[in-house]
Amino acid sequence: MTGVTVGTARAVEHFDAVVVGARVAGAATALLLARRGHRVLVVDRDRRGRDTLSTHALMRPAVVQLQRWGLLDHVVASGAPPVRRVTFHYGDVPLPIDVTEPLYAPRRIVLDEIIVAAAEDAGAVVRFAVDVTEVTRDRDGRVTGVAGRDRDGRTFAASAEVTIGADGRNSLVARQVGAAVTRATPIRSAVLYGYWDGVEAAGYEWCFNVASGDARGGPAASDGATTGGLIPTNDGQVCVWAGMPPSRFHRLQGNREAAVHAILSETTADVARRVAAGSRSGPVRGYPGLRGELRRPWGPGWALVGDAGYYKDALTSHGISDALRDADLLADALDAVLTGRTAPADALSHYEHVRDDLSIALFDATSQVASYAWDMEQLQIQHRILSTQMQRETRLLWSRDDALVAGASAPR
Ligand SMILES: Cc1cc2nc3c(=O)[nH]c(=O)nc-3n(C[C@H](O)[C@H](O)[C@H](O)COP(=O)(O)OP(=O)(O)OC[C@H]3O[C@@H](n4cnc5c(N)ncnc54)[C@H](O)[C@@H]3O)c2cc1C
């Protein structure tokens, strides 16, 4: 039996794809499939427009994707300021890099909604406040869809040719399909962040330091190592973050704002002074980190995209870029499957191969940075690796055949 029911009154429907999770990975995958004419249902347990636990500095590959899909104008129109300079502060030594094409850091409430609205415009059905509790299967074990409940407790079930887990780093879909972990790291790092008014930021500013005499360069995290940063965003605000090994995070007591100031002061004095001159607006949120994992992203009747299939530490600010990249790769593969051009195993193993080829160096360099077991020289080596990988990703994304987007052209 195939169909979707919410409550008792709704018509039974079947979809080409059902996507669990309506944020960057899920909404973008739905958008790209719907633009190719596929019938797509996207569900998310959150209410529409809710913020999520994440800062939102977009790296070049994410900006490229939004431009290719015709969505960058909406980001610009949201008032997210163009970022024309990225400054790495190694302690109190700044290394500014001017970027040729601007980057942007829209709030997640802005970015996610832009992609969701575009998916709806393309014909995807999007339902919020629907909690998926189960992945359904046929007698042969092939995934056939999902079941769950809406906010009012009414049961819900939908079926589809393919069920896509875009349900983030604690993915229920990945767990229930038993997606194998193909690469993992025990390393994780912690962060505090919040929004400030009146802070001067020269674009993205990333700060790193190790308390003198505490540079390890070995396998153990240095408790004296700290990080921090400034991310200019909507409404003239700056997202201020302070990073640390989990050991220090778990020892924090009391006032989180004071902890942000203390960590920034230990990291880069000039940035700390500028933050102290501003005023905090809203809470300081904390995240203790999670171990990185790359999972096999497909199987009979299912696929994974975004953090659900590939989670790496937040410290290198690359998760949104990778989610948008992989939405594109997966939508291509599924389009080939749904139109009968390519056998599922061929199309989806190609997706896995390209995703892993583009991700593994980033995953490993991110783990190194998140380990807090570096001195400045070792850290700069990892930053150069990340930069090279990002350039590779950007070239690949621009080189992709683009029947979907009119008018986007690669910067010269
Ligand atoms: C503290 C922090 C800072 C970060 N900073 C950056 C940054 O500056 N730049 C960057 O690029 N990346 C950053 N990241 C990473 C980025 O947030 C993620 O990579 C990105 O959100 C992944 O998108 P996603 O769509 O895969 O998952 P998510 O954004 O996690 O979305 C998953 C969605 O699935 C829904 N869902 C989950 N389970 C169910 C269910 N059972 N039923 C229905 N719905 C469900 C959730 O409600 C959620 O809306 C940061 C992450 C963290 C934690």
The ligand as an SDF file (V2000), in Angstrom:
LIG
                    3D

 53 58  0  0  0  0  0  0  0  0999 V2000
   27.0890   25.3380   16.7150 C   0  0  0  0  0  0  0  0  0  0  0  0
   27.1380   25.1080   15.2340 C   0  0  0  0  0  0  0  0  0  0  0  0
   27.6530   26.0900   14.4020 C   0  0  0  0  0  0  0  0  0  0  0  0
   27.6970   25.8830   13.0180 C   0  0  0  0  0  0  0  0  0  0  0  0
   28.1800   26.8730   12.2150 N   0  0  0  0  0  0  0  0  0  0  0  0
   28.1990   26.7050   10.8750 C   0  0  0  0  0  0  0  0  0  0  0  0
   28.6420   27.7500   10.0100 C   0  0  0  0  0  0  0  0  0  0  0  0
   28.9950   28.8670   10.4410 O   0  0  0  0  0  0  0  0  0  0  0  0
   28.6560   27.5090    8.6600 N   0  0  0  0  0  0  0  0  0  0  0  0
   28.2750   26.2940    8.1450 C   0  0  0  0  0  0  0  0  0  0  0  0
   28.3280   26.1110    6.9200 O   0  0  0  0  0  0  0  0  0  0  0  0
   27.8380   25.2870    8.9430 N   0  0  0  0  0  0  0  0  0  0  0  0
   27.7840   25.4750   10.2870 C   0  0  0  0  0  0  0  0  0  0  0  0
   27.3310   24.4650   11.0940 N   0  0  0  0  0  0  0  0  0  0  0  0
   26.9030   23.2060   10.4790 C   0  0  0  0  0  0  0  0  0  0  0  0
   25.4830   23.3230    9.9370 C   0  0  0  0  0  0  0  0  0  0  0  0
   24.6080   23.7720   10.9440 O   0  0  0  0  0  0  0  0  0  0  0  0
   25.0020   21.9510    9.4470 C   0  0  0  0  0  0  0  0  0  0  0  0
   25.9840   21.3370    8.6580 O   0  0  0  0  0  0  0  0  0  0  0  0
   23.7290   22.0930    8.6380 C   0  0  0  0  0  0  0  0  0  0  0  0
   22.6940   22.6360    9.4170 O   0  0  0  0  0  0  0  0  0  0  0  0
   23.2900   20.7340    8.1000 C   0  0  0  0  0  0  0  0  0  0  0  0
   22.0540   20.9150    7.4730 O   0  0  0  0  0  0  0  0  0  0  0  0
   21.0070   19.7140    7.3840 P   0  0  0  0  0  0  0  0  0  0  0  0
   19.8890   20.2390    6.5590 O   0  0  0  0  0  0  0  0  0  0  0  0
   21.7250   18.4870    6.9740 O   0  0  0  0  0  0  0  0  0  0  0  0
   20.5350   19.4440    8.8700 O   0  0  0  0  0  0  0  0  0  0  0  0
   19.8100   20.3820    9.9180 P   0  0  0  0  0  0  0  0  0  0  0  0
   20.0620   21.8200    9.6380 O   0  0  0  0  0  0  0  0  0  0  0  0
   20.2070   19.8580   11.2550 O   0  0  0  0  0  0  0  0  0  0  0  0
   18.2560   20.1220    9.6780 O   0  0  0  0  0  0  0  0  0  0  0  0
   17.6780   18.8850    9.9760 C   0  0  0  0  0  0  0  0  0  0  0  0
   16.1850   19.0880   10.1040 C   0  0  0  0  0  0  0  0  0  0  0  0
   15.5830   17.8000   10.2520 O   0  0  0  0  0  0  0  0  0  0  0  0
   14.5230   17.8970   11.1490 C   0  0  0  0  0  0  0  0  0  0  0  0
   14.2880   16.5820   11.7440 N   0  0  0  0  0  0  0  0  0  0  0  0
   15.1620   15.8440   12.4710 C   0  0  0  0  0  0  0  0  0  0  0  0
   14.6020   14.6830   12.8360 N   0  0  0  0  0  0  0  0  0  0  0  0
   13.3400   14.6950   12.3390 C   0  0  0  0  0  0  0  0  0  0  0  0
   12.2570   13.7780   12.4030 C   0  0  0  0  0  0  0  0  0  0  0  0
   12.3810   12.6050   13.0470 N   0  0  0  0  0  0  0  0  0  0  0  0
   11.0850   14.1010   11.8060 N   0  0  0  0  0  0  0  0  0  0  0  0
   10.9530   15.2880   11.1590 C   0  0  0  0  0  0  0  0  0  0  0  0
   11.9570   16.2040   11.0660 N   0  0  0  0  0  0  0  0  0  0  0  0
   13.1300   15.9000   11.6490 C   0  0  0  0  0  0  0  0  0  0  0  0
   14.9830   18.9070   12.1840 C   0  0  0  0  0  0  0  0  0  0  0  0
   13.8590   19.5000   12.8260 O   0  0  0  0  0  0  0  0  0  0  0  0
   15.7740   19.8910   11.3240 C   0  0  0  0  0  0  0  0  0  0  0  0
   14.9820   21.0000   10.9430 O   0  0  0  0  0  0  0  0  0  0  0  0
   27.2640   24.6460   12.4730 C   0  0  0  0  0  0  0  0  0  0  0  0
   26.7450   23.6560   13.3040 C   0  0  0  0  0  0  0  0  0  0  0  0
   26.6750   23.8870   14.6760 C   0  0  0  0  0  0  0  0  0  0  0  0
   26.1020   22.8220   15.5550 C   0  0  0  0  0  0  0  0  0  0  0  0
  1  2  1  0
  2  3  1  0
  2 52  2  0
  3  4  2  0
  4  5  1  0
  4 50  1  0
  5  6  2  0
  6  7  1  0
  6 13  1  0
  7  8  2  0
  7  9  1  0
  9 10  1  0
 10 11  2  0
 10 12  1  0
 12 13  2  0
 13 14  1  0
 14 15  1  0
 14 50  1  0
 15 16  1  0
 16 17  1  0
 16 18  1  0
 18 19  1  0
 18 20  1  0
 20 21  1  0
 20 22  1  0
 22 23  1  0
 23 24  1  0
 24 25  2  0
 24 26  1  0
 24 27  1  0
 27 28  1  0
 28 29  2  0
 28 30  1  0
 28 31  1  0
 31 32  1  0
 32 33  1  0
 33 34  1  0
 33 48  1  0
 34 35  1  0
 35 36  1  0
 35 46  1  0
 36 37  1  0
 36 45  1  0
 37 38  2  0
 38 39  1  0
 39 40  1  0
 39 45  2  0
 40 41  1  0
 40 42  2  0
 42 43  1  0
 43 44  2  0
 44 45  1  0
 46 47  1  0
 46 48  1  0
 48 49  1  0
 50 51  2  0
 51 52  1  0
 52 53  1  0
M  END
$$$$
